[in-house]
Amino acid sequence: MRHFLSTISLYVMALVLSPALLADSLPDVIDKVRVSIVGVGTAYPPRQPNIKGPPSSLTATGFLVGNGMQVVTNAHVIPAKLDVDNNQTLAVFSGRGKSVRVHPARVAKIDKEHDLALLDIQGPPLPALALGDSEGVREGQEVAFTGFPIGAILGLYPVTHRGIVSVITPIARPADTSRTLTATQLERMRNPFYAFQLDATAYPGNSGSPVYEIDTGRVVGVLNSVFVKESRESILQKPSGISYAIPVSYVHALLSKGVQ
């Protein structure tokens, strides 16, 4: 009897300590992740009388990493030109709802090949996300991503989508004939790398959103709704219900690179 009770006790302890049972629910994970999600765009200093348009513009998503003063986003969302005459700056937006804080930002590192950028921001450190290991990602695995699909029209309200990794695939889609190959597709076919295809719809404002494990919040990829689609879905004019993410291994590599 004593042996039987000991066996039952060990079984109960195994259940209690099981990673599946200890894992957070998705709503709990979203609560933790949301504070590290930021908007990326541009801003003018306050009280600029020469500015006719909006003083700030949010065009993409980013997330905090490292020391809490570094932001990962997509390289293609960085504006090619700023209105320097009126002191327009690259900016990161933190907070929630109408309580938005604007952080002047600068590009610290960039990886155009994998469409990633690392920004440095000013101000006190913010909560950073933990980076996972994209090598362990499997097809069929559930993931979520949080960002700003339609910008900040009604305030800073990050939106979460959930899906699965449908396939791990090269980003360069072979054209039907050589005549339809673009220069971008040709270059990526020469130097292919693998990305995660997700069965979830993303929009341009989602670019730079973290793709994370639904039970831990660890980031396994960076959502990309433009760079990859122009290789694989250039004929589509509307969201297809398919999104892509750059594996987080390239973020690790970017963080380890020297400052540019």
N, C-alpha and C positions, 0 to 999 in steps of 0.2 A: 504493500500500500504506500509506504514511504517513497519507494522508487517511482511509483505511478504519479504521486503528487509532485515529486520533483520534476518529472517529465512535463507534466501539465504546466508547472510554474515556468519552466524554460520556454515552453511554447508560447505562453502568454507574454513573456518578456520579449520574445522575438517579434511578436505582433506589435507590441507597443513601440519597440525601437525600429520597426520597419521604416525605411526611407519613404515608402509610399504613404505611410500613415503620418510621418513627421512632416511631409511636404505641406507647404502653404496652399490654400485654395487660390484660384486665379484672382478673385476680388482682393484678397490680401496682398498678392503679388503686385497687382496694379496699384494699390495704395502705396507700396514701397517704391515702385518704378516711377510713378507719375511725378514725384518731386524732382527727379533728375532729367525730365524731358524739357527741352527749351526750344523756342523758336529761333530761326536764323533769318536775317534779312538786313535791312539798312535803316539808318536813323539820322536825322538832323539834330543839332543842338536845339534846345528850347528857345522860343522867341526869335525865330528867324523870319523877318518880314518879307524877304525875297522869295520864300518858298511858296509856290502855288499849290502843290500837291500835298498829300498827307505827310506829316512829320516823320512817320516811321512806316515801314513796310515789312511784313513777315511773309516770306516766300517758301520756307522749307522748315525742316525739323532737325534737331541735333540732340545729343545727350551728353551728360557730364561723365568724365572718366578721370582717372589718375588722382591728382591733388584737389579736385573739385573746382579747378579754375581752367580746365581744358575741356573742349567740346569737340566731339566727332560728328561730322556731317559728310555730305557728298561734295566732291570737288566742283561738280557742274553747277551747284547753286551759288557759288561765290561770284559776285558781280564782277564783270570784266572791267568796269569803269565806274568810278564814284564821282559825285559832284563835289570835287575838292574845293572849288571856289566858294561854296557855301558850307564847307566843313561836314559834308555827309560822310558817315563812317559805316563800316561793317558792324553789325550789331547782333547781340544775342538777347532774347527776351525770356525772362524767368518769372515765376509767380503763377497765379491762377485767377481766372475770372477777370475782373477789372483791376485787380491788384497786380500790375505788371511793372517789373523793373527792367530797365534798359541797360545792358552792359556793353560798352565799347569793346570791340574785338579786333584781333588781327590774325592773319594766317601764319601759323607757326611752322607747319609741315604740310606737304601736299603729295598725293600719289595719284597722278592723273590716269595712270594705267588701270588702276582699280577704282577710280572715281571716289577717292577718299580725301578728306581734309581734316586737319587738326587745328583748332582755333584756341588762342589764349584770350581769356576775358579778364576784365578788371572788376574789382569789388571783392567782398568776402567769399570764401570758398562755399560751394553748394554741394549737396549730397551727390556722390558719384556712384555709377552703376558698376557691378562686378562683371568682368569679361570672362566668358566661358571658353570652351574648346570646341571650335567648329569641326575638328577632325572626328569628333564623336557623334556628329549629327547624322541621323539615319532617315531614309525615305519613309514617310508615314508618321514621323514624329510630329506631335502637336507643338505649335509655337504661337506666340502673340506678338503684335507690334503696336506701339503707341506713338502717336504724332498728331500733326495738324493738317488733315486732308484738305481743308478749305481755308487755311490760314487762321486769322484771328478776327474775323468779321464781328463776332459777338463777344469777344474777349478771349483770353487764353484758356481754352478748354481742350486738353489733349484727349484724343479719341483712340480707343483700343479696338483692334480687329484680331480675330483668332482664325487659325487655319492649320494646315499640315504642310510639311515639306513634301511636295508631290514628286519631285525628282531633283537629283543633283546633276547638273547639266553644263556643258560648255556654253559660254554666252554667245559665241559666234554661230549664227544660223546659216547653214549653207544655202545659197540662192539657187533658184531653179535653173538658171543659166548664168554663164559668166557675164553676160551683158547686164544682168540686174544686180551685180555685186557693187556695193558702194565702197569708197576708200576705207571708211570706218570698219565695215564688215571684213574687208580683205586683210586689214591690219590685225584684227582680232582673231582671224582664222590662222594667221601666221603665229600668233602668240596667245593661244587660248588659255583661259583659266575657268575653273568651275564655279558656278553660282547655285544658289538654292532657288528653285521655282516653287512658289507658294500658291495654294488655292484660296487666295483672298484678294479682294480688290483694293488697290491703292491708287492714290491720285498724286499729282505733282507735289502738293504740299507735304505729302508723306515722305518725300525724299530725305534720307538721313535718319529716319526713325530706327530705333533699336529693335531688332528681332530677338526675342528672348524665350527661354524655357518657361513654360507656364507654371511650373511648380517651384522654381528657384529664383526666377528673374535674372539669371545670368545671361548676358548678351552672347548670341551665337552668330549674329549677322547684322548688316546694316542695309535697310531697305533702299532699293533703288528703282524708281518708277520711270526713269528716262533712259539712262545710260545703257542698260541691258535691253530694254524693250526695243530700242532703235536697231539693235542687232537681230533680235529674234521675232519681233512683232511689228516691224515698221509699216506693214500694210494696214494695221488696225487704226481706226480713227477714234474709237471709244474704249473705255476701260473694259477689259476682257474677262475680269474675274481671276486673272493670273497676275502675280507680282513676283519680283525677284529680289534677292538679297545677296550682298557681297559677304562672303564668310569672314568671321571676326579674326581669323588668322592674319588677314591683311591689316587689320587694325593693330594687332600686336606688333607686326613688322613696322608699321608706321610709327608707333610709339617708341620703338627701339632705335629708329633712325636718328641721325644727327639733325640739328636744327638747320633749316634751309633759309 
